[in-house]
Amino acid sequence: MKSYRNTYNIVLAGNPNVGKSTVFNNLTGLRNHTGNWAGKTVDCSQGEYVFKSNRYFVQDLPGTYSLTPNSAEEAAACEYIISGSYDILVIVLDSTCIERNIKFAVQILSSVKSKCIICLNLIDEAEKKGITINSEKMSELLGVPVISTAARSGIGIETLKLKIEDLSAKKKTLEKCVKPTFDNANLSETVFNECCQTKEKSSDSFDRSIDKYLISKTFGIPSMLILFLLIFWITIIGANYPSEWLSKIFEAIGKKLNDFLIYVKCPEIISSALTDGVYRTLTWIIAVMLPPMAIFFPLFTLLEDSGYLPRIAFNMDSAFEKAGTHGKQSLTMAMGFGCNACGVTGCRIIDSPRERLIAVTTNSLVPCNGRFPMLIAIISMFMIGTNGGGSSALKAVVLTGAVCFSIAVTLLMSKILSKTVLKGVPSSFVLELPPYRRPQFGKVIIRSIFDRTLFVLFRAIVIAAPAGLLIWILANVKIEDISLLSRFTEILDPFGVILGLNGAILAGFILGFPANEIVLPIILMIYLSSGTLEQLPDLMQMREILLQNGWTMTTAICTLIFAMFHFPCSTTLITIYKETKSIKWTLFSFFMPLTVGVTVCLVIRAVSELLMFF
């Protein structure tokens, strides 16, 4: 067991969105997710590093604007800061907003008796904005060391480690670091006036010139819709080829696997269960799910890293306020487009338990990337031309319209919940618009793939493996020469017809509970009476198969609606239970979107029959 000279506890504190998590990652070598928006850190991250034979435990506290907390997370952070139960407190400041940040630093220094260090982060961005900070003068006024860093590029981190090592080795504890000749307000003003110089041109003029359009009443919402339209279009275009490529590779590997099982004389029933059941289901999910996620998540993370994500919350804040919920729900809803499970986890940024619960239970009302392939296929086959044609741009427009409808339903259900079972007064919050930053493309791609894409994919695969075996059993075990799957479909058929669907479609959604990606292949498997998941043919062939099995325009629209509004997938439900620790709210999250889907489908079928009657 390795021994260390000394062990010290280090704490990182500061306002939200000053780069604490990035400093933490650079100190510890960890890869905790960071984002260019306030309130990203909602838990206390912990890590450690070794420097000059000393061991340092590091804690990254949730951001807070003052020692007077407004949430449970801020209260815990403030309590820990004041307790002084650590060796060094590193106060991280945003060099581009030093006038506001310094007030919190002075408040901490006036209240804490532990050793403190000021970390002037984002110094590179301050320089680009024409802001010059005299760190030596600031150190003299505050009575603590001041270190300039640009944590995103690693600048100043070694100097920070040296100062932590130097200060932690000193025995004497600094009592009151702030000089008593000033009160806090005057000292903050003095520090800013004497230590900071800004060019005559406003340092945030670039941000304001962009925000003049992106968050205006006239252009804010349209620009947001255009941006999402572009993302959907890129995802649609980009996912087709790698998905097809992966399918061919997996098909070739499947043949080799089947040959190997024959070679080792594996019983045919086991061989079929493994290759046609488990393997085909797993590889189908990977081929269909991985490409769009690998495109959507990096694009979404670029929005986050650039600072645009909080602008979405700003644009949507009034709508969610009218719905009686929290403005930050718009952020978690946007995360749901990539994966509803990720969106549910993201609801931690909402302080109010009531409003957090509304966001959690309504998150699956927006379609995740697992539902997009089916939505796109239906739009292409039945709504953009009659032969599966139509431009990708037009498909993206219709898909964006469907997404807008899901957002409207989310607001409506949030309003209903806030007036009934989750009744309460909407809480106010401070929404800080961070400066626009050039995204770090390399880190964004790596972070989005490993932290989001592969994480979500792994959870889906773990659940889908036994589901593939179950689907195979239902399709291949027969009673009186009729498979269990066919009998299951017959039972469901009367209920499906009432909803404008049929039994095969309902069976596809029920058996696709582990992952939405396998719903359409299951439907085709039932129609073709095959014992394994069907490889999707081209859109024109698929359309003919569906038409031969009774699909009409009403069926297509109802299936599209049901694909958007039905019970969440198993991964999302597990996540909901982990976040709420409540079976009641997990069940509610299952039945609420299902009720919405059933209701809308009933209305569409009724209107369709009424139009046919007249």
RAKAWO-V686901 format. One record per pair of residues at least 6 apart in sequence whose ideal C-beta (glycine too) atoms are under 8 Angstrom apart, sorted by the first residue. I is the first residue (numbers start at 1). J is the second residue. D is the distance in whole Angstrom. If there is no record, write none. Layout:
<<I:J:D> <I:J:D>>
//
This chain:
<<4:50:7> <4:53:6> <4:54:6> <4:55:4> <5:52:8> <5:53:5> <5:54:5> <6:54:5> <6:55:7> <6:168:8> <6:169:8> <7:54:7> <7:55:5> <7:56:8> <7:57:7> <8:54:7> <8:55:7> <8:56:5> <8:57:7> <8:87:4> <8:88:7> <8:164:8> <8:168:5> <9:56:8> <9:57:5> <9:59:7> <9:85:8> <9:86:4> <9:87:5> <9:88:8> <10:27:8> <10:56:5> <10:57:7> <10:58:5> <10:59:7> <10:86:7> <10:87:7> <10:88:5> <10:89:8> <10:90:6> <10:164:6> <10:168:8> <11:58:8> <11:59:5> <11:61:6> <11:80:7> <11:81:7> <11:86:5> <11:88:7> <11:89:5> <11:90:7> <12:20:5> <12:23:6> <12:24:6> <12:58:7> <12:59:7> <12:60:5> <12:61:6> <12:90:5> <12:92:6> <13:20:7> <13:61:5> <13:64:8> <13:77:7> <13:81:5> <13:89:6> <13:90:7> <13:91:6> <13:92:7> <13:108:7> <14:20:5> <14:63:6> <14:91:6> <14:92:4> <14:93:6> <14:94:8> <14:101:7> <14:104:7> <14:105:8> <15:63:5> <15:64:7> <15:65:6> <15:93:8> <15:94:7> <15:97:8> <15:100:7> <15:101:6> <15:104:6> <16:38:4> <16:39:5> <16:40:7> <16:41:8> <16:62:8> <16:63:3> <16:64:7> <16:65:7> <16:432:6> <17:36:7> <17:37:6> <17:38:4> <17:39:8> <17:40:7> <17:63:7> <17:94:7> <17:432:6> <17:434:5> <18:63:7> <18:92:5> <18:93:6> <18:94:4> <18:97:8> <18:101:7> <18:121:6> <18:122:7> <19:34:8> <19:92:6> <19:94:7> <19:121:4> <19:122:6> <19:151:5> <19:152:7> <20:41:7> <20:60:5> <20:61:7> <20:63:7> <20:92:5> <21:32:6> <21:33:8> <21:34:4> <21:40:7> <21:41:5> <21:45:7> <21:60:6> <22:34:5> <22:121:8> <22:151:4> <22:152:6> <23:60:8> <23:90:7> <23:92:6> <23:119:6> <23:121:6> <23:149:7> <23:151:5> <23:157:7> <23:160:8> <24:30:7> <24:32:7> <24:45:6> <24:47:7> <24:58:6> <24:60:4> <25:31:6> <25:32:6> <25:34:7> <25:151:8> <26:151:5> <26:154:6> <26:157:5> <27:47:7> <27:49:6> <27:56:8> <27:58:5> <27:157:7> <27:160:8> <27:161:7> <28:47:3> <28:48:6> <28:49:5> <28:58:5> <29:47:8> <29:49:7> <30:45:8> <30:47:5> <31:447:7> <31:450:8> <31:451:7> <32:45:5> <32:47:8> <32:60:7> <33:40:7> <33:447:7> <33:451:5> <34:40:7> <35:304:5> <35:305:7> <35:309:7> <36:304:6> <36:305:5> <36:306:7> <36:307:4> <36:309:7> <36:310:8> <36:434:5> <36:437:6> <37:304:7> <37:307:7> <37:309:5> <37:310:4> <37:313:8> <37:331:7> <37:434:6> <38:63:7> <38:310:7> <38:430:8> <38:431:7> <38:432:4> <38:434:7> <39:62:8> <39:63:7> <39:328:7> <39:349:5> <40:349:7> <41:60:6> <41:61:8> <41:62:5> <41:63:6> <42:62:6> <42:73:6> <42:348:4> <42:349:6> <43:62:7> <43:73:8> <43:348:7> <44:59:6> <44:60:7> <44:61:6> <44:62:7> <44:76:7> <44:77:8> <44:80:8> <45:59:7> <45:60:4> <46:57:7> <46:58:7> <46:59:5> <46:60:8> <47:57:8> <47:58:5> <47:60:8> <48:55:6> <48:56:6> <48:57:5> <48:58:6> <49:55:8> <49:56:5> <49:58:7> <49:161:8> <50:56:7> <51:161:5> <51:164:8> <51:165:6> <52:165:6> <54:165:6> <54:168:7> <56:164:7> <56:168:8> <59:80:8> <59:86:8> <61:77:4> <61:80:6> <61:81:7> <62:73:4> <62:74:6> <62:76:7> <62:77:5> <63:77:8> <64:73:8> <64:74:4> <64:77:5> <64:78:6> <64:104:8> <65:74:8> <65:104:6> <65:430:7> <66:103:8> <66:104:6> <66:107:6> <67:78:5> <67:81:7> <67:82:7> <67:104:8> <67:107:6> <67:108:7> <67:111:6> <68:78:8> <69:75:4> <69:77:7> <69:78:5> <70:351:7> <70:429:8> <71:351:4> <72:351:7> <73:351:7> <80:86:8> <81:89:7> <81:108:6> <81:111:8> <81:112:6> <82:111:6> <82:112:7> <84:112:6> <84:113:6> <84:114:4> <86:114:6> <87:114:7> <87:115:7> <87:168:5> <88:114:7> <88:115:5> <88:116:7> <88:117:6> <88:164:5> <88:167:6> <88:168:5> <89:108:7> <89:112:6> <89:114:5> <89:115:7> <89:116:5> <89:117:7> <90:116:8> <90:117:5> <90:119:5> <90:160:7> <90:164:7> <91:104:8> <91:105:5> <91:108:6> <91:109:8> <91:116:6> <91:117:7> <91:118:5> <91:119:7> <92:119:5> <92:121:5> <93:101:4> <93:102:7> <93:105:6> <93:118:6> <93:119:7> <93:120:6> <93:121:7> <94:101:5> <94:121:6> <94:122:5> <95:120:5> <95:121:6> <95:122:5> <95:123:5> <95:125:7> <95:126:4> <95:131:7> <95:133:6> <95:148:7> <96:122:6> <96:125:5> <96:126:5> <96:129:6> <96:131:6> <96:203:7> <96:204:8> <96:435:6> <98:120:8> <98:126:8> <98:131:7> <98:133:6> <98:192:6> <98:195:8> <98:196:6> <99:188:8> <99:192:5> <99:196:7> <102:188:5> <102:191:5> <102:192:6> <103:184:8> <103:185:8> <103:188:5> <105:118:6> <105:142:7> <106:142:7> <106:178:6> <106:184:5> <106:187:5> <106:188:5> <106:191:7> <107:184:6> <108:116:7> <109:116:6> <109:142:6> <109:143:8> <109:144:7> <109:176:8> <109:177:5> <109:178:5> <110:176:7> <110:178:5> <110:184:6> <112:177:8> <113:173:6> <113:174:7> <113:175:6> <113:176:7> <114:173:7> <114:174:8> <115:167:5> <115:168:7> <115:170:7> <115:173:6> <115:174:5> <116:144:5> <116:174:7> <116:177:6> <117:144:6> <117:145:5> <117:146:8> <117:147:6> <117:160:7> <117:163:6> <117:164:7> <117:167:6> <118:138:7> <118:139:7> <118:142:7> <118:144:6> <118:145:7> <118:146:4> <118:147:7> <119:147:5> <119:149:6> <119:160:6> <120:133:6> <120:135:6> <120:138:8> <120:146:6> <120:147:7> <120:148:5> <120:149:7> <121:149:5> <121:150:7> <121:151:5> <122:150:7> <122:151:8> <122:152:8> <123:133:7> <123:148:4> <123:149:6> <123:150:5> <123:155:7> <123:156:7> <124:150:4> <124:152:8> <124:153:7> <124:155:7> <125:150:8> <125:435:7> <125:437:7> <126:132:8> <126:133:7> <126:203:8> <129:198:8> <129:203:4> <129:204:7> <129:435:8> <130:198:6> <130:199:3> <130:201:7> <130:203:6> <131:196:7> <131:197:7> <131:198:5> <131:199:8> <131:203:5> <132:196:7> <132:197:5> <132:198:8> <133:148:7> <133:195:6> <133:196:5> <133:197:8> <134:194:8> <134:195:5> <134:196:8> <135:146:4> <135:147:7> <135:148:5> <135:195:8> <136:146:7> <137:194:6> <137:195:5> <138:146:5> <138:191:6> <138:195:4> <139:145:6> <139:146:4> <141:179:7> <141:187:7> <141:190:7> <141:191:5> <141:194:7> <141:195:7> <142:177:6> <142:178:6> <142:179:8> <142:187:8> <142:191:7> <143:174:7> <143:177:5> <143:178:6> <143:179:6> <144:174:7> <144:177:5> <145:163:5> <145:167:7> <147:156:6> <147:159:6> <147:160:5> <147:163:6> <148:156:5> <149:155:6> <149:156:3> <149:157:6> <149:159:8> <149:160:6> <150:156:6> <151:157:7> <152:440:6> <178:184:8> <178:187:6> <179:187:7> <182:190:6> <202:208:7> <204:435:6> <206:436:7> <207:433:8> <207:435:5> <207:436:5> <210:436:6> <211:311:7> <211:433:7> <213:219:5> <213:220:8> <213:223:6> <214:220:6> <214:223:5> <214:224:8> <214:308:7> <214:311:5> <215:311:5> <215:314:5> <215:315:6> <215:433:8> <220:311:8> <220:314:8> <220:315:4> <221:315:6> <224:311:8> <224:312:6> <224:315:6> <225:400:6> <225:404:7> <227:303:8> <227:308:8> <228:337:8> <228:400:6> <228:403:7> <229:396:6> <229:397:7> <229:400:5> <231:296:7> <231:299:5> <231:300:7> <232:372:8> <232:396:5> <232:399:5> <232:400:6> <232:403:8> <233:392:6> <233:393:6> <233:396:4> <234:295:6> <234:299:7> <235:292:5> <235:295:5> <235:296:5> <235:299:7> <235:369:8> <235:372:7> <236:372:8> <236:376:6> <236:392:5> <236:395:6> <236:396:6> <236:399:7> <237:392:5> <238:291:7> <238:295:5> <239:291:4> <239:292:4> <239:295:6> <239:373:8> <240:291:8> <242:290:8> <242:291:4> <242:294:8> <243:287:5> <243:288:6> <243:290:8> <243:291:5> <243:292:8> <246:283:8> <246:286:7> <246:287:4> <246:290:7> <246:291:7> <247:283:8> <247:284:8> <247:287:5> <247:535:7> <250:283:4> <250:284:8> <250:286:7> <250:287:6> <251:535:7> <253:283:8> <254:275:6> <254:279:6> <254:280:7> <254:283:7> <257:274:8> <257:275:6> <257:279:6> <258:271:7> <258:275:5> <261:270:8> <261:271:4> <261:274:7> <261:275:7> <262:271:7> <266:274:8> <272:472:7> <272:476:7> <272:531:7> <272:532:8> <273:469:6> <273:472:5> <273:473:8> <276:472:6> <276:531:6> <276:532:4> <276:533:8> <277:468:5> <277:469:5> <277:471:7> <277:472:3> <277:473:8> <277:532:7> <278:465:6> <278:468:4> <278:469:5> <278:472:8> <279:468:8> <280:468:7> <280:532:6> <280:533:5> <281:464:5> <281:465:7> <281:467:6> <281:468:3> <281:471:7> <281:518:6> <281:533:6> <282:461:6> <282:464:6> <282:465:6> <282:468:6> <284:517:7> <284:518:6> <284:521:6> <284:533:6> <285:457:8> <285:460:6> <285:461:6> <285:464:5> <285:515:5> <285:517:5> <285:518:6> <286:457:7> <286:461:7> <288:373:5> <288:517:4> <289:369:7> <289:370:6> <289:457:6> <289:460:6> <289:515:7> <289:517:5> <290:453:7> <290:457:6> <292:369:5> <292:372:6> <292:373:7> <293:338:7> <293:339:7> <293:369:5> <293:452:7> <293:453:5> <293:456:7> <293:457:7> <294:449:6> <294:453:5> <296:337:7> <296:338:5> <296:369:5> <297:338:5> <297:448:4> <297:449:7> <297:452:5> <297:453:5> <298:444:6> <298:445:5> <298:448:4> <298:449:7> <300:334:7> <300:335:7> <300:337:7> <300:338:5> <300:448:7> <301:439:8> <301:444:5> <301:447:6> <301:448:4> <301:452:7> <302:439:5> <302:441:8> <302:444:6> <303:309:5> <303:312:8> <305:437:7> <305:439:4> <305:440:7> <305:444:5> <306:436:6> <306:437:6> <306:438:7> <306:439:5> <307:433:8> <307:434:5> <307:435:6> <307:436:5> <307:437:6> <308:436:8> <309:331:6> <309:334:7> <310:331:8> <310:431:6> <310:432:7> <310:433:5> <310:434:6> <311:433:7> <312:330:6> <312:331:7> <312:334:6> <313:327:5> <313:328:6> <313:330:5> <313:331:5> <313:431:6> <314:327:8> <314:431:6> <314:433:7> <315:330:8> <316:327:7> <316:330:4> <317:327:4> <317:330:7> <317:431:7> <319:330:8> <319:411:6> <320:326:6> <320:327:5> <320:329:5> <320:330:6> <320:411:7> <320:414:7> <321:327:6> <321:426:6> <322:411:8> <322:415:7> <323:411:5> <323:412:8> <323:414:4> <323:415:4> <323:418:6> <324:414:7> <324:415:6> <324:418:3> <324:419:7> <324:424:7> <324:426:5> <325:355:5> <325:358:5> <325:359:7> <325:414:5> <325:415:8> <325:418:6> <325:426:6> <326:350:5> <326:351:8> <326:352:6> <326:355:4> <326:356:8> <326:358:8> <326:359:7> <326:426:7> <326:427:6> <326:429:7> <327:429:7> <327:431:6> <328:349:5> <328:350:5> <328:359:8> <328:429:7> <329:347:8> <329:350:7> <329:355:7> <329:358:7> <329:359:4> <329:362:8> <329:414:7> <331:346:7> <331:349:7> <332:343:5> <332:344:8> <332:346:4> <332:347:5> <332:349:7> <332:350:7> <332:359:5> <332:363:6> <333:343:7> <333:359:8> <333:362:8> <333:363:7> <333:366:6> <333:407:7> <333:410:6> <334:343:8> <335:342:5> <335:343:4> <335:346:5> <336:342:7> <336:343:3> <336:344:8> <336:363:5> <336:364:7> <336:366:5> <336:368:6> <337:343:8> <337:366:6> <337:367:7> <337:368:7> <337:369:7> <337:403:7> <338:368:7> <338:369:6> <338:452:7> <338:456:8> <339:368:5> <339:369:7> <339:370:8> <339:452:7> <339:456:5> <339:572:8> <340:363:5> <340:364:5> <340:366:8> <340:368:5> <340:568:6> <340:569:7> <340:572:4> <341:456:6> <341:459:7> <341:569:8> <341:571:5> <341:572:5> <341:574:8> <341:575:4> <342:452:6> <342:456:7> <343:363:4> <343:366:8> <343:368:8> <344:360:5> <344:363:5> <344:572:6> <344:575:5> <344:576:6> <344:579:6> <345:575:6> <345:579:7> <347:356:5> <347:359:4> <347:360:5> <347:363:7> <347:579:7> <348:356:7> <348:579:7> <350:356:4> <350:359:6> <351:427:7> <351:429:7> <352:424:8> <352:427:5> <354:422:5> <354:424:5> <355:424:8> <355:426:7> <355:427:6> <357:422:6> <357:580:7> <357:585:6> <358:414:5> <358:417:5> <358:418:6> <358:422:5> <359:414:8> <360:576:6> <360:579:6> <360:580:6> <360:585:7> <360:589:7> <361:417:7> <361:576:8> <361:585:6> <361:588:6> <361:589:5> <361:592:6> <362:410:5> <362:413:5> <362:414:5> <362:417:7> <362:592:8> <362:593:8> <363:572:8> <364:567:8> <364:568:4> <364:572:6> <364:589:7> <364:593:5> <365:406:6> <365:409:5> <365:410:5> <365:413:6> <365:564:8> <365:565:6> <365:593:5> <365:596:7> <366:403:7> <366:406:5> <366:407:7> <366:410:6> <367:375:6> <367:402:7> <367:403:7> <367:406:6> <367:563:7> <367:564:5> <368:516:7> <368:569:8> <368:572:8> <370:460:8> <370:515:6> <370:516:4> <370:517:5> <370:569:7> <371:516:5> <371:563:5> <371:564:7> <372:399:7> <373:517:7> <373:520:7> <374:516:7> <374:519:6> <374:520:5> <374:563:5> <375:399:6> <375:402:6> <375:560:6> <375:563:6> <375:564:7> <376:395:6> <376:399:6> <377:520:6> <377:536:8> <377:539:7> <377:542:7> <378:556:5> <378:559:6> <378:560:5> <378:563:7> <379:395:5> <379:398:5> <379:399:6> <379:402:8> <379:560:7> <380:388:5> <380:389:8> <380:390:6> <380:395:6> <380:539:5> <381:388:5> <381:539:5> <381:542:6> <381:543:4> <381:546:7> <381:556:7> <382:543:7> <382:551:8> <382:553:6> <382:556:4> <382:557:8> <383:398:6> <383:556:7> <384:390:3> <384:391:8> <384:394:6> <384:395:6> <384:398:7> <387:539:8> <387:540:5> <387:543:7> <388:538:7> <388:539:3> <388:540:5> <388:542:7> <388:543:6> <402:560:7> <402:564:7> <405:564:8> <406:564:5> <406:565:8> <409:565:7> <409:596:6> <413:592:7> <413:596:7> <418:424:7> <418:426:7> <456:571:7> <459:571:5> <459:574:8> <460:514:7> <460:515:5> <460:517:8> <460:569:8> <460:571:6> <463:514:4> <463:515:7> <463:570:5> <463:571:6> <464:514:5> <464:515:5> <464:518:7> <466:514:8> <467:511:7> <467:513:7> <467:514:4> <467:515:7> <467:518:8> <468:533:8> <470:511:7> <471:485:8> <471:511:6> <471:518:8> <471:522:7> <471:525:8> <471:533:7> <472:531:7> <472:532:7> <473:484:7> <474:483:7> <474:484:5> <474:485:4> <474:488:7> <474:511:7> <475:483:6> <475:484:8> <475:485:5> <475:525:7> <475:530:7> <475:531:5> <475:532:7> <476:483:7> <476:531:5> <477:483:7> <477:484:5> <478:484:7> <479:487:7> <483:529:8> <483:531:8> <485:507:7> <485:525:8> <485:526:6> <486:526:7> <486:529:7> <488:503:8> <488:507:6> <489:503:4> <489:504:5> <489:507:5> <489:526:6> <490:503:6> <491:503:7> <492:503:4> <492:506:4> <492:507:6> <492:510:8> <493:502:6> <493:503:3> <493:504:8> <494:503:8> <495:503:8> <495:506:6> <496:502:4> <496:503:5> <496:504:8> <496:505:6> <496:506:4> <498:602:7> <498:605:7> <499:506:8> <499:558:6> <499:562:7> <499:598:6> <499:601:4> <499:602:6> <499:605:7> <500:554:5> <500:555:6> <500:557:8> <500:558:3> <500:601:5> <500:602:8> <500:604:6> <500:605:4> <500:608:7> <501:555:7> <501:558:5> <501:559:6> <501:562:7> <501:601:7> <502:549:8> <502:550:6> <502:555:7> <504:523:5> <504:526:4> <504:527:6> <504:549:7> <505:523:6> <505:555:8> <505:559:6> <505:562:7> <507:522:7> <507:523:8> <507:526:6> <508:519:5> <508:520:7> <508:522:4> <508:523:4> <508:526:7> <509:519:6> <509:562:7> <509:563:8> <509:566:6> <511:518:8> <511:522:5> <512:518:5> <512:519:4> <512:522:6> <512:569:8> <513:567:7> <513:569:6> <513:570:6> <514:569:7> <514:570:5> <514:571:8> <515:569:6> <515:570:8> <515:571:7> <516:563:8> <516:569:6> <518:533:7> <519:563:7> <520:536:7> <521:533:4> <521:534:5> <521:535:8> <521:536:6> <522:533:7> <524:534:4> <524:536:7> <524:542:7> <524:545:6> <525:531:8> <525:532:7> <525:533:6> <525:534:5> <527:545:6> <527:546:8> <527:548:8> <527:549:5> <528:534:6> <528:545:7> <536:542:6> <537:545:7> <546:555:8> <546:556:8> <554:604:7> <554:605:6> <554:608:4> <557:604:6> <558:601:5> <558:604:5> <558:605:6> <561:597:6> <561:600:5> <561:601:6> <561:604:7> <562:597:5> <562:601:6> <564:597:7> <565:593:5> <565:594:7> <565:596:5> <565:597:3> <565:600:6> <566:593:6> <566:594:6> <566:597:5> <567:573:8> <567:590:5> <567:591:7> <567:593:6> <567:594:5> <568:576:7> <568:589:6> <568:590:7> <568:593:7> <573:586:6> <573:589:7> <573:590:6> <576:585:7> <576:586:5> <576:589:5> <577:583:7> <577:586:4> <580:586:6>>
//
